[in-house]
Structure formats: C-alpha cells, structure tokens
Amino acid sequence: MEVDVTTKFIPLDFGASGTKEILQNVRMILATPKFSCPMDRDFAWDPDVLDAPMNIVQGKIAQRLVEAIRKYEPRAEIVDVSFEGDINGTFKPVVRVRVADDSA
C-alpha cells in the first residue's frame, strides 16, 4: 500500500500499531526539526538550509528527509518526495511511502 504523508497535524495515537504506527512515525519525522527533541537532539532532519534558494532547499530537504526516515522508520519504503507550496514561498513536504498492508 502506498500513502502520501504530510505534516498536517493529526493527534497522536499512543496505541497505534502496524501501518498506522509506521505512518504516524513518518509524520512525526517530517514535522520535527533536528535539535528540538530534548532526549535525542539528533532525531529527525536538519533544517539549516531553509534560507537558501528554493531550488537548492527542496533538493537538500528531500535528501535529509529520506535519510531521516530510513534511519528512524526503516519499515517505510520511500517512493517519492515532493513539496506543496503557495504564492508566499512556504512549502511543505509530501512523502509517498510504501508499507506492507497489515489491514490496520
């Protein structure tokens, strides 16, 4: 099963398991900048390129998101990384992941 994961806020389900747990973990990685997790400062991705030109930023962030997801949620296979943006220059990552369907 392939699913698009975004940074859209969805309340945490502490009892999540299977596919729901994997997708929740990927969403958490996307929404968490490096150094913001007190007990694991290296968790997630490094946003230090955010002020660079847009064409450079998207490539660097895509690379860092892929690395972070592979490290912290290896059960998710990354299919694609794209970005949704608006006229003001803000953009948010959309990561398509493939997970084994466990009917959860």
C-alpha positions as CSV (number, residue, x, y, z in Angstrom):
1,M,0.0,0.0,0.0
2,E,1.3,3.5,-0.9
3,V,0.3,6.5,1.2
4,D,1.1,10.2,1.0
5,V,2.3,11.5,4.3
6,T,2.3,15.2,5.1
7,T,3.0,17.4,8.1
8,K,-0.7,18.0,8.7
9,F,-1.5,17.8,12.4
10,I,-3.2,14.6,13.4
11,P,-3.4,13.8,17.2
12,L,-1.0,11.1,18.3
13,D,-2.5,7.6,18.8
14,F,-0.3,6.1,21.6
15,G,-1.8,2.7,20.9
16,A,-1.2,2.7,17.1
17,S,0.3,-0.4,15.6
18,G,1.1,-1.8,12.2
19,T,0.6,0.5,9.3
20,K,-1.0,3.3,11.4
21,E,2.1,3.3,13.6
22,I,4.5,3.5,10.7
23,L,2.6,6.3,9.0
24,Q,2.4,8.2,12.4
25,N,6.2,7.8,12.9
26,V,6.9,9.1,9.4
27,R,4.6,12.1,10.0
28,M,6.5,12.8,13.3
29,I,9.8,12.7,11.5
30,L,8.6,15.2,8.8
31,A,7.3,17.6,11.5
32,T,10.3,17.5,13.8
33,P,13.4,19.6,13.1
34,K,16.7,18.3,14.4
35,F,17.8,19.5,17.8
36,S,14.2,20.0,19.0
37,C,13.8,16.7,20.8
38,P,15.3,17.0,24.3
39,M,16.2,13.4,24.8
40,D,17.6,12.8,21.3
41,R,18.9,16.0,19.7
42,D,19.9,14.1,16.6
43,F,16.4,12.9,15.9
44,A,14.7,13.9,12.6
45,W,16.1,16.2,9.9
46,D,18.4,19.2,9.9
47,P,16.6,22.4,8.6
48,D,19.8,24.6,8.3
49,V,19.3,25.1,4.6
50,L,15.9,26.8,4.9
51,D,17.2,30.3,3.9
52,A,19.0,29.0,0.7
53,P,17.5,29.5,-2.8
54,M,14.3,27.4,-3.3
55,N,15.8,25.1,-5.9
56,I,18.6,24.2,-3.5
57,V,16.4,23.9,-0.5
58,Q,14.0,21.4,-1.9
59,G,16.7,19.1,-3.0
60,K,18.6,19.3,0.3
61,I,15.5,18.8,2.4
62,A,14.3,15.9,0.3
63,Q,17.7,14.2,0.8
64,R,17.6,14.9,4.6
65,L,14.0,13.6,4.9
66,V,14.9,10.4,3.1
67,E,17.9,9.9,5.3
68,A,15.9,10.5,8.5
69,I,13.1,8.2,7.5
70,R,15.4,5.4,6.6
71,K,17.2,5.8,9.9
72,Y,14.3,6.2,12.2
73,E,11.5,4.3,10.5
74,P,13.1,1.7,8.2
75,R,9.7,-0.2,7.8
76,A,8.6,2.6,5.5
77,E,9.9,2.4,1.9
78,I,10.2,5.9,0.4
79,V,8.6,6.1,-3.1
80,D,8.7,9.9,-3.7
81,V,9.3,13.2,-2.0
82,S,7.5,16.3,-3.4
83,F,6.5,19.7,-2.0
84,E,3.3,21.6,-1.7
85,G,3.8,25.4,-1.8
86,D,1.9,28.6,-2.0
87,I,2.5,32.1,-3.5
88,N,4.2,33.3,-0.3
89,G,7.0,30.9,-0.8
90,T,6.1,28.5,2.0
91,F,6.3,24.8,1.1
92,K,5.6,21.6,3.0
93,P,7.0,18.1,2.2
94,V,4.8,15.3,0.9
95,V,6.4,11.9,1.2
96,R,4.9,8.9,-0.5
97,V,5.8,5.8,1.4
98,R,5.0,2.1,0.8
99,V,4.2,-0.1,3.7
100,A,3.2,-3.7,3.9
101,D,-0.6,-3.8,4.2
102,D,-1.5,-5.4,7.6
103,S,-5.2,-4.3,7.4
104,A,-4.7,-1.9,10.3
